Amino acid sequence: LRLPVRRLRRDELDQRLVAGDRRQGLLLYRTRCPECDACVPLRIPVARFQPSRSQRRTLRRGDAALGITAGPPEVDARRVELYNLHKVGRGLADGQSPIDAVAYEDFLVNTCCDTFELRYRLGDVLVGVAVTDRSRRALSAVYTYYDPALERLGLGTYSILKQIELCRSLGLPYLYLGLFIAESPVMRYKARLLPHERRLGGAWVPYERG
């Protein structure tokens, strides 16, 4: 764990992302377990990424149904409700108690770098949020949650595809997707986003389609 003594510049965050660091609240962290190397940082080189047929359908379906805005991270009752619904609905709660507004703010609002959120709305109703960091050469997907009742929209994949679009529009070569664990069912979707790169042995190794 690392606690920056001041807010990071975009080039400084870029260095941390390249080194495999992740951010949670004000802290940077990197997994380093003595007998396990299952957690692997993963990023998408956006210029080379090609969505699959299924991913293109998800993008069209989401674009037709959802409105998207961006702004600074916020905390309110709807966001806390959505976050807790998502944790339970996606089987991620693991017996944990629901978080409150204070815990939400510590996790997803407090930050040590340039951070914004993408807000997904169905009509006037907030149905998903993607908290995202920006470095000099990348966006980093910190955490995405959404209403599990809208599983048909594939909001998790849709959010990544929109972040890739945003990277391209900003001229940023990478989208960082955090850690990938091959044995984790809830992370398998990351392996389907190709081509991508995984940080193995201190180097970013490409994984190609097919």
Disulfide bonds with the S-S distance in Angstrom:
none
